[in-house]
Amino acid sequence: MTRPMQSQDAAAHAKLSLALWLPIVLMTAVALLAFHGCGFALRGDVFPPVIGTLLLGVATTRYLAARPGTHCFGMVAGIWFQAASIAGAALMLTYSAASLNRRLADALMLRMDHAMGYDWAAYVAWFTRHPHAAEFAVLCYNSNILQPALFVLVLMLSGHPDRLNKFVLVNIVTLLVATTIFAFLPVTTAWLHQGLSPDEIARFRFISGSDQGWVRELLRIRSGELRVLPPDFSEGLVGFPSFHAISALLNIWVIWPLRYWRWAVLPINTIMIAATPVFGGHYLADLVAGSVIAFASVVFVNRLYPTLAKYCAAPGESRWVPTAVAAKAPFLTARGTASPARCSTKSGSQL
């Protein structure tokens, strides 16, 4: 249980959240330039929503999150806007990366899978034989947007605004790293690389061919056919590394300080990772790479965050630094996270 948010805490958390808009704005600007430079059309259904989301988000964080009376609402709404802006920029970056049309790296991924003893056909066949398990796995797999949106509200109400700011920052880092790798190592799926016919793919029931999903968009971009976003523009194209694997691990990490939530979130996201090779068409190597990126990004953000917190302290609180959460688990423990009721001040008092 945490005590009510002090005005100095609210100002410090909001200032840091506002500072996070700078890399988001830069990321969006780069995405728009890359998108346009790669020949994609910046039509009315792309540019205005992207800019509108940025402006609304910055205004919400600037004018609502810093006020004690509207702090919780402002932080939650501001972070939702940040998530939407990051996702939009990442989508444009992945489409731009796909248009570079570099040589597909499927053969390398398949060799790595074989070296790890992974047989995609046997794994997919298990889901084909267990349709009820597959249906539940699909629900977990498709929860990658709903979960973070819910966690923003839960963590804010439970007094973990620092955790949320870290979550935003680590998502920026992981998306940039994953998209950069994808630009140089694009992949499709094992079954397409091995030349399975549409009838053979259909027998596996839960996997898609070259005329469906993100692979279809990837191939259309690589051929030069697609340069105007489809109406349902919402699906990223990153194959290697797997961002679903990254998202699942970050979901577990961000909610870990909340004891009762962690045991619900852990199995859901474990199943999400297990479902990714089937419903996302990923190689096992994609999951391994995504896990490494998630781990490294959390470590990086945990080291960077105290410095950001120090420079975003409220006036007269220049030494505000978050304390550690009492959660002890390998990788999942985030050093430097605090509830607002335990922030040290320059005078040494405990809030």
C-alpha positions as CSV (number, residue, x, y, z in Angstrom):
1,M,0.0,0.0,0.0
2,T,1.4,3.4,-0.9
3,R,0.7,6.8,0.4
4,P,-1.0,9.6,-1.7
5,M,1.2,11.1,-4.4
6,Q,3.1,14.2,-3.2
7,S,3.2,17.2,-5.5
8,Q,7.0,16.9,-5.8
9,D,6.7,13.3,-6.8
10,A,4.0,14.0,-9.4
11,A,6.1,16.8,-10.9
12,A,9.2,14.6,-11.1
13,H,7.4,11.6,-12.6
14,A,5.6,13.8,-15.1
15,K,8.8,15.7,-16.0
16,L,10.5,12.4,-16.8
17,S,7.5,11.1,-18.7
18,L,7.5,14.4,-20.7
19,A,11.3,14.0,-21.4
20,L,10.5,10.6,-22.9
21,W,8.5,12.3,-25.6
22,L,11.8,13.6,-27.1
23,P,13.1,10.2,-28.3
24,I,9.6,9.3,-29.4
25,V,9.3,12.5,-31.5
26,L,12.7,11.9,-33.0
27,M,11.8,8.2,-33.7
28,T,8.6,9.4,-35.4
29,A,10.4,12.0,-37.5
30,V,13.0,9.4,-38.6
31,A,10.2,7.0,-39.4
32,L,8.3,9.5,-41.5
33,L,11.4,10.5,-43.4
34,A,12.4,6.9,-44.0
35,F,8.8,6.0,-45.0
36,H,8.7,8.8,-47.5
37,G,12.2,8.2,-48.7
38,C,11.5,4.5,-49.4
39,G,8.7,5.5,-51.7
40,F,5.7,5.0,-49.4
41,A,2.8,7.5,-49.7
42,L,2.2,9.8,-46.8
43,R,-1.5,10.1,-47.4
44,G,-4.1,11.7,-45.2
45,D,-4.7,8.5,-43.3
46,V,-1.1,8.3,-42.2
47,F,0.4,11.8,-41.5
48,P,-2.4,13.6,-39.6
49,P,-3.1,10.7,-37.1
50,V,0.7,10.3,-36.4
51,I,1.2,14.0,-35.8
52,G,-2.2,14.3,-33.9
53,T,-1.2,11.5,-31.6
54,L,2.1,13.2,-30.8
55,L,0.5,16.6,-30.1
56,L,-2.3,15.2,-27.9
57,G,0.2,13.0,-26.0
58,V,2.6,15.8,-25.3
59,A,-0.2,18.1,-24.2
60,T,-1.7,15.5,-21.9
61,T,1.6,14.8,-20.3
62,R,2.6,18.5,-20.0
63,Y,-0.7,19.8,-18.7
64,L,-2.4,17.0,-16.8
65,A,0.3,14.6,-15.6
66,A,2.2,17.2,-13.6
67,R,-0.8,18.3,-11.6
68,P,-1.6,16.3,-8.4
69,G,-5.3,16.5,-9.0
70,T,-5.1,15.0,-12.5
71,H,-1.7,13.2,-12.2
72,C,-3.0,9.6,-12.4
73,F,-5.3,10.3,-15.4
74,G,-2.6,12.4,-17.1
75,M,0.1,9.8,-16.7
76,V,-2.1,6.9,-17.9
77,A,-3.4,8.8,-20.9
78,G,0.0,10.2,-21.7
79,I,1.6,6.7,-21.6
80,W,-1.2,5.3,-23.8
81,F,-0.4,8.1,-26.3
82,Q,3.3,7.3,-26.1
83,A,2.6,3.6,-26.8
84,A,0.5,4.5,-29.8
85,S,3.2,6.8,-31.1
86,I,5.9,4.3,-30.6
87,A,3.8,1.6,-32.4
88,G,3.1,3.9,-35.3
89,A,6.7,4.9,-35.8
90,A,7.8,1.2,-35.5
91,L,5.3,0.1,-38.1
92,M,6.6,2.7,-40.6
93,L,10.2,1.8,-39.8
94,T,9.6,-1.9,-40.4
95,Y,7.9,-1.2,-43.7
96,S,10.8,1.0,-44.7
97,A,13.3,-1.7,-43.6
98,A,11.4,-4.3,-45.7
99,S,11.7,-2.1,-48.8
100,L,15.5,-2.3,-48.7
101,N,15.0,-5.8,-50.2
102,R,18.1,-7.4,-48.7
103,R,18.7,-11.1,-49.2
104,L,16.4,-13.3,-47.1
105,A,18.1,-15.0,-44.2
106,D,15.8,-18.0,-44.0
107,A,18.5,-20.5,-44.8
108,L,20.6,-19.2,-41.9
109,M,17.7,-19.3,-39.5
110,L,16.8,-22.9,-40.5
111,R,20.4,-24.0,-39.9
112,M,20.3,-22.4,-36.4
113,D,17.0,-24.1,-35.6
114,H,18.5,-27.5,-36.7
115,A,21.6,-26.9,-34.6
116,M,19.2,-26.4,-31.6
117,G,17.3,-29.6,-32.4
118,Y,14.1,-27.8,-33.3
119,D,11.8,-29.3,-35.9
120,W,9.1,-26.8,-36.9
121,A,7.0,-29.4,-38.7
122,A,6.7,-31.6,-35.6
123,Y,6.0,-28.6,-33.4
124,V,3.2,-27.2,-35.6
125,A,1.8,-30.7,-36.0
126,W,1.3,-30.9,-32.2
127,F,-1.0,-27.8,-32.4
128,T,-2.8,-29.3,-35.3
129,R,-3.6,-32.4,-33.2
130,H,-4.7,-30.3,-30.3
131,P,-7.1,-27.6,-31.6
132,H,-8.4,-26.5,-28.2
133,A,-4.9,-25.8,-27.0
134,A,-4.2,-23.9,-30.2
135,E,-7.3,-21.8,-29.8
136,F,-6.2,-20.8,-26.3
137,A,-2.7,-20.1,-27.5
138,V,-4.1,-17.8,-30.1
139,L,-5.9,-15.8,-27.4
140,C,-2.6,-15.4,-25.5
141,Y,-0.7,-14.6,-28.7
142,N,-3.2,-11.8,-29.6
143,S,-3.1,-10.3,-26.1
144,N,0.2,-8.4,-26.8
145,I,-1.6,-5.1,-27.2
146,L,-4.3,-5.5,-24.5
147,Q,-1.8,-6.5,-21.8
148,P,0.4,-3.4,-21.9
149,A,-2.6,-1.1,-22.0
150,L,-4.0,-2.8,-18.9
151,F,-0.6,-2.8,-17.1
152,V,-0.4,1.0,-17.5
153,L,-3.6,1.5,-15.5
154,V,-2.7,-1.2,-12.9
155,L,0.8,0.0,-12.3
156,M,-0.2,3.6,-12.0
157,L,-3.0,2.9,-9.5
158,S,-0.7,0.7,-7.5
159,G,2.0,3.4,-7.3
160,H,4.6,2.5,-9.8
161,P,5.0,5.4,-12.2
162,D,8.7,4.8,-12.5
163,R,8.0,1.3,-13.7
164,L,5.8,2.7,-16.4
165,N,8.4,5.2,-17.6
166,K,11.0,2.4,-17.8
167,F,8.5,0.3,-19.7
168,V,8.1,3.1,-22.3
169,L,11.9,3.6,-22.6
170,V,12.6,-0.2,-22.9
171,N,10.0,-0.5,-25.7
172,I,11.7,2.3,-27.6
173,V,15.1,0.6,-27.3
174,T,13.8,-2.9,-28.2
175,L,11.9,-1.7,-31.2
176,L,14.8,0.2,-32.6
177,V,17.2,-2.7,-32.1
178,A,14.8,-5.2,-33.5
179,T,13.9,-3.1,-36.6
180,T,17.6,-2.5,-37.3
181,I,18.4,-6.2,-37.2
182,F,15.4,-7.0,-39.4
183,A,16.6,-4.5,-42.0
184,F,19.8,-6.6,-42.5
185,L,18.3,-10.1,-41.8
186,P,14.8,-10.3,-43.2
187,V,13.1,-13.6,-43.1
188,T,9.8,-15.2,-44.0
189,T,8.8,-18.6,-42.6
190,A,10.4,-22.1,-42.6
191,W,7.6,-23.6,-44.6
192,L,7.7,-21.0,-47.3
193,H,11.5,-21.3,-47.5
194,Q,11.2,-25.0,-47.9
195,G,8.7,-24.6,-50.7
196,L,5.6,-26.2,-49.2
197,S,2.6,-26.0,-51.5
198,P,-0.6,-24.3,-50.4
199,D,-2.3,-27.7,-49.9
200,E,0.6,-28.9,-47.6
201,I,0.4,-25.6,-45.6
202,A,-3.4,-26.0,-45.3
203,R,-3.0,-29.5,-43.7
204,F,-1.1,-27.9,-40.8
205,R,-4.3,-25.8,-40.3
206,F,-2.8,-23.0,-38.1
207,I,0.0,-21.6,-40.3
208,S,-0.4,-19.1,-43.1
209,G,1.0,-19.1,-46.6
210,S,2.5,-16.3,-48.7
211,D,-0.9,-14.8,-49.5
212,Q,-1.8,-14.2,-45.8
213,G,-0.7,-12.0,-42.9
214,W,2.6,-10.2,-42.5
215,V,4.5,-12.4,-45.0
216,R,2.1,-11.3,-47.8
217,E,2.9,-7.7,-46.9
218,L,6.6,-8.3,-46.7
219,L,6.7,-10.0,-50.1
220,R,4.6,-7.3,-51.7
221,I,6.9,-4.6,-50.3
222,R,10.0,-6.5,-51.5
223,S,8.6,-6.8,-55.0
224,G,7.7,-3.1,-55.1
225,E,4.0,-3.8,-55.4
226,L,3.0,-2.2,-52.1
227,R,3.8,1.4,-51.5
228,V,0.5,2.6,-50.2
229,L,-0.5,1.3,-46.8
230,P,-3.5,-1.0,-46.7
231,P,-6.6,0.1,-44.8
232,D,-5.9,-2.4,-42.0
233,F,-2.3,-1.1,-41.5
234,S,-1.6,-2.4,-38.1
235,E,0.8,-5.4,-38.4
236,G,4.6,-5.2,-38.0
237,L,6.8,-7.1,-40.3
238,V,9.7,-8.1,-38.1
239,G,10.5,-11.8,-38.4
240,F,13.9,-11.9,-36.9
241,P,14.0,-11.2,-34.0
242,S,10.6,-12.0,-32.7
243,F,8.9,-9.0,-31.2
244,H,6.2,-11.1,-29.7
245,A,8.9,-12.9,-27.7
246,I,10.3,-9.5,-26.7
247,S,6.8,-8.3,-25.7
248,A,6.0,-11.4,-23.6
249,L,9.2,-11.0,-21.6
250,L,8.7,-7.3,-21.1
251,N,5.1,-7.9,-19.9
252,I,6.4,-10.4,-17.3
253,W,9.2,-8.0,-16.3
254,V,7.0,-4.8,-15.9
255,I,4.3,-6.4,-13.8
256,W,6.7,-8.5,-11.6
257,P,6.6,-6.2,-8.6
258,L,2.8,-6.9,-8.2
259,R,2.8,-10.3,-6.5
260,Y,-0.8,-11.3,-7.4
261,W,-0.6,-10.1,-11.0
262,R,2.7,-11.8,-11.8
263,W,1.3,-15.3,-11.4
264,A,-1.5,-14.5,-13.9
265,V,0.7,-12.8,-16.3
266,L,3.5,-15.4,-16.3
267,P,1.6,-18.3,-17.8
268,I,-0.2,-16.1,-20.4
269,N,3.1,-14.8,-21.7
270,T,4.8,-18.1,-21.5
271,I,2.1,-19.4,-23.8
272,M,2.5,-16.4,-26.0
273,I,6.1,-17.3,-26.5
274,A,5.2,-20.9,-27.1
275,A,2.6,-19.9,-29.7
276,T,4.9,-17.5,-31.6
277,P,6.6,-20.1,-33.9
278,V,3.2,-21.3,-35.1
279,F,0.9,-18.3,-35.2
280,G,3.6,-15.8,-35.9
281,G,5.5,-18.0,-38.3
282,H,8.8,-17.6,-36.4
283,Y,11.9,-19.6,-36.3
284,L,13.2,-20.7,-32.9
285,A,16.2,-18.5,-33.6
286,D,13.8,-15.5,-33.8
287,L,12.7,-16.3,-30.2
288,V,16.2,-16.7,-28.9
289,A,17.3,-13.4,-30.5
290,G,14.2,-11.6,-29.1
291,S,15.0,-12.9,-25.6
292,V,18.5,-11.7,-25.8
293,I,17.4,-8.2,-26.9
294,A,14.7,-8.0,-24.1
295,F,17.3,-9.0,-21.5
296,A,19.9,-6.6,-22.7
297,S,17.4,-3.7,-23.1
298,V,16.1,-4.1,-19.5
299,V,19.7,-4.1,-18.2
300,F,20.5,-1.0,-20.3
301,V,17.4,0.9,-19.2
302,N,17.9,0.0,-15.5
303,R,21.4,1.5,-15.7
304,L,20.3,4.6,-17.6
305,Y,17.1,5.4,-15.6
306,P,18.6,6.7,-12.3
307,T,20.5,9.3,-14.4
308,L,17.4,10.3,-16.2
309,A,15.5,10.5,-12.9
310,K,18.2,12.7,-11.4
311,Y,18.0,15.3,-14.2
312,C,14.2,15.2,-14.2
313,A,13.8,15.8,-10.5
314,A,11.4,18.5,-9.4
315,P,12.8,21.9,-8.4
316,G,14.7,21.6,-5.1
317,E,14.7,17.8,-5.4
318,S,17.8,17.4,-7.6
319,R,18.9,14.2,-5.9
320,W,15.6,12.4,-6.4
321,V,16.5,8.8,-7.3
322,P,14.1,5.9,-7.2
323,T,14.8,3.1,-4.7
324,A,14.8,-0.6,-5.4
325,V,11.6,-2.7,-5.5
326,A,11.8,-5.7,-3.2
327,A,11.4,-8.3,-5.9
328,K,14.1,-10.8,-6.3
329,A,14.2,-12.9,-9.4
330,P,16.9,-13.4,-12.1
331,F,16.4,-11.0,-15.0
332,L,13.0,-10.0,-13.7
333,T,14.3,-7.9,-10.8
334,A,14.5,-4.3,-12.0
335,R,17.0,-2.4,-9.8
336,G,16.1,1.2,-9.4
337,T,12.3,1.0,-9.5
338,A,10.3,2.6,-6.7
339,S,6.8,3.4,-5.6
340,P,6.2,7.1,-5.2
341,A,6.0,6.7,-1.4
342,R,9.7,5.8,-1.2
343,C,11.6,8.4,-3.1
344,S,14.6,9.9,-1.4
345,T,15.0,13.7,-1.4
346,K,17.9,16.0,-1.1
347,S,17.2,16.6,2.6
348,G,17.0,12.9,3.2
349,S,13.4,12.7,4.2
350,Q,11.3,9.8,3.1
351,L,8.1,10.5,1.1
